[in-house]
Amino acid sequence: MKYQLEFIFGKLSILYYILFLLVTCVLCKYGSIRQLKFAFLALGILLVLSLCIWIGCLIAEKENPLKMKGALRKTVFGTELLILLVVTVGCISYIVYTAIPYNGALSWKVDSLFKTKKIEYEHNNFFRDGAEGLIKDVNKKLKLPDELYITDSFEMSFDKDGTITRVSAYLYGQNEKGKDKTYLIDYDIDKSDKIVVQIAGYANADYDDDKKLDPMFTILEKSDCKMQVTQWNLDYAFADNPPEYEILYYGKRSFASSEGLVYLPGDVDGDGEVGGMTDFTALDSGGEALGYEVSLYLPQDESVTPVRYMMEPEYISPDTISQNEQAEKDSQAKEQGKENNTWTVDTDGSGVVRFFLNEQKGWKLSVVDAALGTRYYKLETTSDGGYNWTTVNEDPFDGNGGVGEGIQFFDEQFGFIGLSGASQTHSSIYVTKDGGKTLKEIELPMDTVTEYPLHMQEYGFTLEDYQYLEMPQQDGENYTIHVMTQSGETEGLVFTSEDQGENWIFTGVFDENDLS
């Protein structure tokens, strides 16, 4: 009887052990799933019980399994040991594999163990300790970089007494060894009384001075947040739920309205001088105020205008704003020309079309008049990267209006410019050989067409319907134009020029859906 118990529980122990390891592997790979957690605990208990009974039987029989008699028993026992060894080594190897980053749930647990810190929040009153109290507490544990930056924003919520209830911030900086470090800071008083900080050794950091964290502390030190909160508290004295307040910091921001703006005197940038605009009345005539700013507001009541504290704000005139916007559009056009040798169309509805041959030389179609979807253009050029533009052609399309289709030059003299109708069913392409001073409309020999697109007759089209010309494409020394019934069609006629657009010959049809 004892031998039977020994045999049964010996085999059960092996089975439970193998199952326990397999379930452990699955947990390490996919994480804590309710059914798996139950199986893990149940198998662990069964394994311990069966081992205890098996070992008890061995002791009662005074039998050493390593010195058992009989060739068959020795063979079986050896086979079992081998199976246990293979399963153990395999499962342990797999568990180690799941601990490698991105290979399983265990890797995130390991990462959290080493990179997540929970810190006591001692300086947790905004009125008494300020926002800087958070940094002091974290710095005790982690030794933060001397200069910190925000990746996006710094948010801190507190109640009417100043008790901080929530914090959310993503900071980065270089430690004393010059290595980038990031700190994802999270605090929620409803979840824990500790600050949770996730540390990483890498950052998509540009160390933009506009995102420095220290200016926030300088502004808050001079602000009247407590007095403002006291005033708001009076307004909400009889509210069912006491309000919660929040400060929000993005670094430098710009504002086109003076509403809510409060000027604070001080040297926020640390250059030893106090400068910038001291009041915001200039904004009534346009322009923007740009500078470090901290907002104090009530998240639950959007009708209350936030108080926006600014220190050393700079006034940006409307002319400067326009120049900066144009410079940004020119920069995008340069990038497009460099990467794809193509043009850009302003997305603000102005209809301006830009093309840059290189960093310095460029052209643009500027709208001089518009009515009912039809625009009339002038052609401008620049030789200094867009700082100065001069009109090279007052009426590039001979009085015709439409929508600028594109600009593309291949050197400083030779290029194509397109104009389409608002319906995108017809367009014209013009060629220039003198940098845009004169343009000649391209006329294609439609009467020489001898082949037609596959679905032309099926759709009821005639040759006269093919009036939309795409901008020419360069093909070695030659240039081709696709002609369609409207913009976006996937089949049409092809014309080719071998003399830079002077003459064109019909060379066939195209079908973008034909994969043969």
C-alpha positions as CSV (number, residue, x, y, z in Angstrom):
1,M,0.0,0.0,0.0
2,K,2.8,2.4,0.9
3,Y,4.6,1.5,-2.3
4,Q,1.4,2.3,-4.3
5,L,1.1,5.7,-2.6
6,E,4.7,6.4,-3.2
7,F,4.3,5.5,-6.9
8,I,1.1,7.5,-7.4
9,F,2.3,10.7,-5.6
10,G,5.7,10.5,-7.2
11,K,4.2,10.5,-10.6
12,L,1.7,13.2,-9.6
13,S,4.5,15.4,-8.3
14,I,6.3,15.2,-11.6
15,L,3.0,16.0,-13.5
16,Y,2.2,19.0,-11.2
17,Y,5.8,20.2,-11.4
18,I,5.7,20.2,-15.2
19,L,2.3,21.9,-15.4
20,F,3.4,24.4,-12.8
21,L,6.4,25.4,-14.9
22,L,4.3,25.6,-18.1
23,V,1.7,27.9,-16.4
24,T,4.6,30.0,-15.1
25,C,5.9,30.4,-18.6
26,V,2.5,31.5,-19.9
27,L,2.2,34.0,-17.0
28,C,5.6,35.4,-17.8
29,K,4.7,35.8,-21.4
30,Y,1.2,37.2,-21.3
31,G,0.8,38.5,-17.7
32,S,-1.6,38.1,-14.9
33,I,-4.8,36.5,-16.3
34,R,-7.5,35.5,-13.7
35,Q,-7.7,31.8,-14.9
36,L,-4.0,31.5,-15.1
37,K,-3.5,33.0,-11.6
38,F,-6.0,30.4,-10.2
39,A,-4.2,27.6,-12.1
40,F,-0.8,28.8,-10.8
41,L,-2.0,28.8,-7.2
42,A,-3.9,25.5,-7.4
43,L,-0.9,23.7,-9.1
44,G,1.5,25.2,-6.5
45,I,-0.6,23.9,-3.6
46,L,-1.1,20.4,-5.3
47,L,2.6,20.2,-6.0
48,V,3.6,20.9,-2.4
49,L,1.0,18.4,-1.1
50,S,2.0,15.6,-3.4
51,L,5.7,16.2,-2.7
52,C,5.1,16.1,1.0
53,I,3.1,12.8,0.7
54,W,5.7,11.3,-1.6
55,I,8.6,12.2,0.6
56,G,6.7,10.9,3.6
57,C,6.2,7.6,1.9
58,L,9.9,7.4,1.1
59,I,10.8,8.1,4.7
60,A,8.4,5.6,6.1
61,E,9.8,2.9,3.8
62,K,13.4,4.1,4.5
63,E,14.0,4.1,0.8
64,N,16.5,6.2,-1.1
65,P,15.3,6.8,-4.6
66,L,18.9,7.1,-5.8
67,K,19.7,3.6,-4.5
68,M,16.6,1.7,-5.6
69,K,16.9,-1.8,-6.7
70,G,15.7,-3.3,-10.0
71,A,16.9,-2.4,-13.5
72,L,13.4,-1.3,-14.6
73,R,12.9,1.0,-11.7
74,K,16.3,2.5,-12.2
75,T,15.5,3.0,-15.9
76,V,12.1,4.6,-15.2
77,F,13.6,6.9,-12.5
78,G,16.5,7.9,-14.8
79,T,14.0,8.7,-17.6
80,E,11.9,10.8,-15.2
81,L,15.0,12.7,-14.0
82,L,15.9,13.4,-17.7
83,I,12.4,14.7,-18.5
84,L,12.5,16.9,-15.4
85,L,15.9,18.3,-16.4
86,V,14.9,19.0,-20.0
87,V,11.6,20.6,-18.9
88,T,13.3,22.7,-16.2
89,V,16.0,24.0,-18.4
90,G,13.6,24.7,-21.2
91,C,11.1,26.6,-19.0
92,I,13.8,28.5,-17.2
93,S,15.3,29.5,-20.5
94,Y,11.9,30.7,-21.8
95,I,11.3,32.6,-18.5
96,V,14.6,34.4,-19.0
97,Y,13.6,35.1,-22.6
98,T,10.4,36.8,-21.5
99,A,12.4,39.0,-19.1
100,I,14.2,40.5,-22.1
101,P,12.6,43.9,-23.1
102,Y,9.5,43.6,-25.3
103,N,9.5,39.8,-25.2
104,G,6.8,39.3,-22.6
105,A,4.9,40.6,-19.6
106,L,7.8,39.7,-17.3
107,S,10.0,42.2,-19.1
108,W,7.7,45.0,-18.1
109,K,7.6,43.8,-14.5
110,V,11.4,43.7,-14.4
111,D,11.6,47.1,-16.1
112,S,9.1,48.5,-13.5
113,L,11.2,47.0,-10.7
114,F,14.3,48.9,-11.7
115,K,12.9,52.0,-13.3
116,T,9.8,52.8,-11.3
117,K,10.3,54.6,-7.9
118,K,7.7,55.5,-5.3
119,I,8.6,58.5,-3.3
120,E,7.0,60.0,-0.2
121,Y,5.4,63.4,-1.0
122,E,6.3,65.5,2.0
123,H,6.1,69.0,0.5
124,N,2.6,68.5,-0.7
125,N,0.9,71.9,-0.1
126,F,1.0,74.2,-3.0
127,F,0.6,77.4,-1.0
128,R,3.3,76.5,1.5
129,D,5.8,74.5,-0.7
130,G,4.9,75.6,-4.2
131,A,5.4,73.4,-7.2
132,E,9.1,73.2,-6.4
133,G,8.3,71.1,-3.4
134,L,7.6,68.2,-5.7
135,I,11.1,68.5,-7.3
136,K,12.7,68.7,-3.8
137,D,11.1,65.4,-2.7
138,V,11.9,63.6,-5.9
139,N,15.5,65.0,-5.9
140,K,16.1,63.5,-2.4
141,K,15.6,60.0,-3.9
142,L,16.8,60.3,-7.4
143,K,19.3,63.1,-7.7
144,L,17.7,65.0,-10.6
145,P,19.7,66.9,-13.2
146,D,20.4,70.6,-12.3
147,E,18.5,71.8,-15.3
148,L,15.2,70.2,-16.3
149,Y,13.0,70.5,-19.3
150,I,9.4,69.5,-20.0
151,T,8.5,67.4,-23.0
152,D,5.0,68.8,-23.2
153,S,3.4,70.3,-20.1
154,F,3.5,70.4,-16.3
155,E,0.1,70.0,-14.6
156,M,-0.6,70.3,-10.9
157,S,-4.0,70.2,-9.2
158,F,-4.8,71.3,-5.6
159,D,-7.8,72.0,-3.4
160,K,-8.8,75.3,-1.7
161,D,-6.4,74.7,1.2
162,G,-3.5,74.1,-1.2
163,T,-3.3,70.4,-0.7
164,I,-1.9,68.9,-3.9
165,T,-4.2,66.2,-5.3
166,R,-2.7,65.4,-8.7
167,V,0.5,65.9,-10.7
168,S,1.4,65.0,-14.2
169,A,4.7,65.9,-15.8
170,Y,7.3,64.4,-18.2
171,L,10.7,65.9,-17.6
172,Y,14.1,65.3,-19.0
173,G,17.7,66.5,-18.6
174,Q,21.3,65.5,-18.5
175,N,22.7,63.9,-15.4
176,E,26.2,64.7,-13.9
177,K,27.7,62.2,-16.4
178,G,26.2,64.0,-19.4
179,K,23.6,61.2,-20.1
180,D,20.0,61.9,-21.1
181,K,17.5,61.0,-18.4
182,T,13.7,61.2,-18.5
183,Y,11.3,61.3,-15.6
184,L,7.6,60.5,-16.0
185,I,6.1,61.9,-12.8
186,D,2.6,60.9,-11.7
187,Y,0.7,61.6,-8.5
188,D,-2.9,61.0,-7.6
189,I,-3.9,61.4,-4.0
190,D,-7.0,59.1,-4.6
191,K,-4.7,56.2,-5.5
192,S,-1.6,56.7,-3.3
193,D,0.1,59.1,-1.1
194,K,3.4,58.5,-3.0
195,I,4.8,60.1,-6.1
196,V,5.4,57.6,-8.9
197,V,8.4,58.3,-11.0
198,Q,9.3,56.2,-14.1
199,I,12.9,56.6,-15.1
200,A,14.3,56.1,-18.5
201,G,17.8,56.5,-19.9
202,Y,16.8,57.9,-23.2
203,A,14.8,60.8,-24.4
204,N,13.8,62.5,-27.7
205,A,15.3,65.6,-26.2
206,D,16.1,68.8,-28.1
207,Y,16.9,70.9,-25.0
208,D,14.8,73.8,-26.2
209,D,15.1,76.8,-23.9
210,D,11.5,77.5,-24.4
211,K,10.7,74.3,-22.5
212,K,12.9,75.0,-19.4
213,L,11.2,74.1,-16.1
214,D,12.9,76.7,-13.9
215,P,10.9,79.7,-15.3
216,M,7.7,78.1,-13.9
217,F,9.1,78.3,-10.4
218,T,10.2,81.9,-10.9
219,I,6.8,82.9,-12.1
220,L,4.9,81.1,-9.3
221,E,7.1,82.7,-6.7
222,K,5.9,86.1,-7.8
223,S,2.3,85.2,-8.6
224,D,-0.7,85.9,-6.4
225,C,-2.2,82.4,-6.8
226,K,-3.3,82.1,-3.2
227,M,-5.1,85.4,-3.3
228,Q,-6.8,84.4,-6.6
229,V,-7.9,81.1,-5.2
230,T,-9.3,82.8,-2.1
231,Q,-11.4,85.0,-4.4
232,W,-12.7,82.0,-6.4
233,N,-13.4,80.2,-3.2
234,L,-15.8,83.0,-2.2
235,D,-17.6,82.6,-5.5
236,Y,-18.0,78.9,-4.8
237,A,-18.8,79.1,-1.1
238,F,-22.2,77.5,-1.4
239,A,-21.3,75.0,-4.2
240,D,-22.2,71.4,-3.5
241,N,-18.7,70.2,-4.5
242,P,-15.7,72.3,-3.5
243,P,-13.7,73.3,-6.6
244,E,-10.3,72.0,-7.5
245,Y,-7.7,74.3,-9.0
246,E,-4.9,73.6,-11.4
247,I,-1.7,75.2,-12.7
248,L,-0.6,74.4,-16.2
249,Y,2.8,75.2,-17.7
250,Y,3.9,74.7,-21.3
251,G,7.0,76.8,-21.3
252,K,6.9,79.7,-23.7
253,R,3.5,80.4,-25.2
254,S,2.0,83.1,-27.4
255,F,-1.3,84.9,-26.9
256,A,-3.2,87.2,-29.4
257,S,-5.6,88.4,-26.7
258,S,-5.0,90.2,-23.5
259,E,-7.9,88.4,-21.7
260,G,-6.6,86.8,-18.5
261,L,-3.0,87.9,-19.0
262,V,-1.2,89.2,-15.9
263,Y,2.2,90.8,-16.1
264,L,4.8,89.9,-13.4
265,P,8.0,91.8,-13.1
266,G,11.2,89.8,-12.9
267,D,14.1,88.2,-14.7
268,V,12.6,84.9,-15.9
269,D,15.3,84.0,-18.4
270,G,18.2,84.6,-15.9
271,D,20.1,87.0,-18.1
272,G,20.4,89.6,-15.4
273,E,18.1,92.0,-17.1
274,V,14.3,92.7,-16.9
275,G,12.8,93.3,-20.3
276,G,9.8,92.8,-22.5
277,M,6.4,94.4,-22.6
278,T,4.9,95.5,-19.2
279,D,1.3,95.7,-20.3
280,F,-0.8,94.0,-23.0
281,T,-2.8,96.9,-24.5
282,A,-0.8,96.6,-27.7
283,L,-2.6,93.3,-28.4
284,D,-5.8,95.2,-29.0
285,S,-4.2,96.3,-32.3
286,G,-3.0,92.9,-33.3
287,G,0.1,90.9,-32.7
288,E,1.0,88.4,-30.0
289,A,2.6,88.3,-26.6
290,L,5.3,85.6,-26.4
291,G,7.0,84.4,-23.3
292,Y,7.1,82.0,-20.3
293,E,3.6,81.6,-18.9
294,V,1.8,79.7,-16.1
295,S,-2.0,79.4,-16.2
296,L,-4.1,79.1,-13.0
297,Y,-7.7,77.9,-13.8
298,L,-10.7,75.9,-12.7
299,P,-10.8,72.7,-14.8
300,Q,-14.4,72.0,-13.9
301,D,-15.7,75.4,-15.0
302,E,-14.7,76.6,-18.5
303,S,-16.8,79.8,-18.1
304,V,-14.1,81.1,-15.7
305,T,-11.3,82.8,-17.6
306,P,-7.9,81.4,-16.6
307,V,-5.4,83.7,-15.0
308,R,-2.2,83.6,-17.2
309,Y,0.9,84.9,-15.5
310,M,3.6,86.1,-17.8
311,M,7.1,87.4,-17.1
312,E,9.3,89.3,-19.6
313,P,6.8,88.8,-22.5
314,E,7.9,89.9,-25.9
315,Y,5.6,91.7,-28.3
316,I,5.4,90.2,-31.7
317,S,4.0,92.6,-34.3
318,P,1.5,91.5,-37.0
319,D,4.1,92.1,-39.7
320,T,6.6,89.9,-37.9
321,I,4.0,87.2,-37.5
322,S,3.2,87.3,-41.2
323,Q,6.9,87.2,-42.0
324,N,7.5,84.2,-39.7
325,E,4.5,82.4,-41.3
326,Q,5.8,83.0,-44.8
327,A,9.3,81.9,-43.8
328,E,7.8,78.7,-42.4
329,K,5.9,78.0,-45.6
330,D,9.1,78.7,-47.7
331,S,11.0,76.3,-45.5
332,Q,8.4,73.6,-46.1
333,A,8.6,74.3,-49.9
334,K,12.4,74.0,-49.8
335,E,12.1,70.7,-48.1
336,Q,9.6,69.4,-50.6
337,G,11.7,70.6,-53.5
338,K,14.8,69.0,-52.0
339,E,13.2,65.6,-51.3
340,N,10.7,65.3,-54.2
341,N,11.5,68.0,-56.6
342,T,7.9,69.3,-56.4
343,W,5.9,72.2,-55.1
344,T,3.7,73.1,-52.2
345,V,0.3,74.8,-52.0
346,D,-0.5,76.8,-48.8
347,T,-3.1,75.1,-46.7
348,D,-4.6,78.3,-45.3
349,G,-6.8,78.8,-48.3
350,S,-4.7,81.6,-49.8
351,G,-4.0,79.5,-52.9
352,V,-0.3,80.4,-53.0
353,V,1.9,77.9,-54.8
354,R,5.6,77.7,-54.0
355,F,8.6,75.9,-55.5
356,F,12.3,76.0,-54.6
357,L,14.9,74.8,-57.0
358,N,17.5,75.0,-54.1
359,E,18.0,76.7,-50.8
360,Q,18.2,80.1,-52.5
361,K,16.2,80.1,-55.8
362,G,12.5,79.8,-55.7
363,W,9.2,80.9,-57.4
364,K,5.7,81.4,-56.1
365,L,2.2,82.1,-57.6
366,S,0.6,84.8,-55.4
367,V,-3.1,85.6,-55.7
368,V,-3.8,89.2,-56.7
369,D,-7.6,88.8,-57.1
370,A,-10.2,86.1,-56.6
371,A,-13.9,85.6,-57.3
372,L,-16.2,82.6,-57.2
373,G,-13.4,80.1,-56.9
374,T,-11.3,81.6,-59.6
375,R,-8.0,83.2,-58.7
376,Y,-5.7,85.5,-60.7
377,Y,-2.0,85.3,-60.0
378,K,1.3,87.0,-60.3
379,L,4.6,85.1,-60.5
380,E,7.3,86.1,-58.0
381,T,10.8,84.9,-57.6
382,T,13.5,85.0,-54.9
383,S,17.3,84.5,-55.0
384,D,17.9,84.7,-51.3
385,G,15.9,81.9,-49.9
386,G,12.6,83.8,-49.5
387,Y,13.8,86.9,-47.6
388,N,13.0,89.1,-50.5
389,W,10.5,88.4,-53.4
390,T,10.3,90.3,-56.6
391,T,7.5,90.1,-59.3
392,V,8.9,88.5,-62.4
393,N,5.5,88.4,-64.3
394,E,2.4,90.4,-63.4
395,D,0.1,88.2,-65.5
396,P,1.7,84.8,-66.2
397,F,-1.5,83.3,-67.6
398,D,-2.5,86.1,-70.0
399,G,-5.6,87.2,-68.1
400,N,-6.8,83.6,-67.4
401,G,-7.9,82.7,-63.9
402,G,-8.3,79.4,-62.2
403,V,-6.4,77.5,-59.5
404,G,-2.7,77.2,-59.4
405,E,-1.8,73.7,-60.4
406,G,1.9,73.6,-59.8
407,I,5.3,75.1,-60.4
408,Q,8.4,73.0,-61.3
409,F,11.7,74.3,-62.6
410,F,14.6,72.2,-63.7
411,D,17.2,75.0,-63.8
412,E,17.0,78.7,-63.1
413,Q,15.5,79.4,-66.6
414,F,13.5,76.3,-67.7
415,G,10.3,75.2,-66.0
416,F,6.6,74.5,-66.2
417,I,3.7,76.2,-64.4
418,G,0.1,74.9,-64.4
419,L,-3.3,76.4,-64.0
420,S,-6.5,74.4,-63.6
421,G,-10.2,75.1,-63.5
422,A,-12.0,75.0,-60.2
423,S,-13.9,71.9,-61.4
424,Q,-10.6,70.1,-62.0
425,T,-11.8,68.9,-65.4
426,H,-9.5,71.0,-67.5
427,S,-6.2,72.7,-67.0
428,S,-3.4,74.4,-68.9
429,I,0.4,74.0,-68.7
430,Y,2.8,76.8,-69.5
431,V,6.5,76.5,-70.3
432,T,9.1,79.1,-69.7
433,K,12.7,79.4,-70.8
434,D,13.6,82.6,-69.1
435,G,12.8,82.1,-65.4
436,G,9.2,83.0,-65.7
437,K,9.5,86.4,-67.5
438,T,7.5,84.9,-70.4
439,L,5.3,81.8,-70.6
440,K,3.9,79.9,-73.5
441,E,0.9,77.7,-73.2
442,I,1.5,74.1,-74.3
443,E,-0.7,72.9,-77.1
444,L,-0.9,69.2,-77.5
445,P,-1.6,67.6,-80.9
446,M,-4.8,65.8,-80.0
447,D,-5.5,65.1,-83.6
448,T,-2.6,62.7,-83.7
449,V,-4.1,60.4,-81.0
450,T,-4.3,56.8,-82.4
451,E,-4.9,54.8,-79.3
452,Y,-7.6,55.3,-76.6
453,P,-7.8,54.5,-72.9
454,L,-9.4,51.1,-72.2
455,H,-12.6,52.4,-70.6
456,M,-13.1,55.5,-72.7
457,Q,-16.1,54.3,-74.7
458,E,-17.5,52.4,-71.7
459,Y,-17.7,55.7,-69.8
460,G,-19.1,57.5,-72.8
461,F,-16.1,59.8,-73.2
462,T,-14.9,61.3,-76.4
463,L,-11.5,62.8,-77.2
464,E,-12.8,66.3,-76.5
465,D,-13.4,65.2,-72.9
466,Y,-9.6,64.8,-72.3
467,Q,-8.7,68.3,-71.2
468,Y,-7.1,67.9,-67.9
469,L,-3.3,68.0,-68.2
470,E,-1.1,66.9,-65.3
471,M,2.1,68.7,-64.6
472,P,4.9,67.3,-66.8
473,Q,7.1,64.5,-65.4
474,Q,10.8,64.3,-66.3
475,D,11.9,61.0,-67.9
476,G,15.6,61.3,-68.5
477,E,16.1,64.0,-71.1
478,N,12.4,63.8,-72.1
479,Y,9.2,65.1,-70.4
480,T,5.8,63.5,-70.4
481,I,2.3,64.9,-69.8
482,H,-0.7,62.7,-68.8
483,V,-4.0,63.9,-70.1
484,M,-7.2,62.8,-68.4
485,T,-10.9,63.7,-68.2
486,Q,-10.4,65.1,-64.7
487,S,-8.0,65.2,-61.8
488,G,-7.3,61.9,-60.1
489,E,-8.2,59.6,-63.1
490,T,-6.1,56.5,-63.3
491,E,-6.0,56.2,-67.1
492,G,-5.5,58.6,-70.0
493,L,-3.3,59.8,-72.9
494,V,0.5,60.3,-72.8
495,F,2.4,63.0,-74.7
496,T,6.2,63.3,-74.8
497,S,8.5,66.2,-75.5
498,E,12.2,65.7,-76.5
499,D,13.0,69.4,-76.7
500,Q,12.0,70.9,-73.3
501,G,8.4,71.4,-74.1
502,E,8.6,73.1,-77.5
503,N,7.0,70.2,-79.4
504,W,4.9,67.2,-78.2
505,I,4.1,63.9,-79.7
506,F,1.5,61.3,-78.8
507,T,3.2,58.2,-77.3
508,G,0.4,56.0,-76.1
509,V,-1.9,55.6,-73.1
510,F,-1.4,54.8,-69.4
511,D,-3.5,52.8,-67.0
512,E,-2.4,52.8,-63.4
513,N,-4.7,49.8,-62.7
514,D,-3.0,47.6,-65.2
515,L,-0.5,45.5,-63.2
516,S,0.7,43.4,-66.2
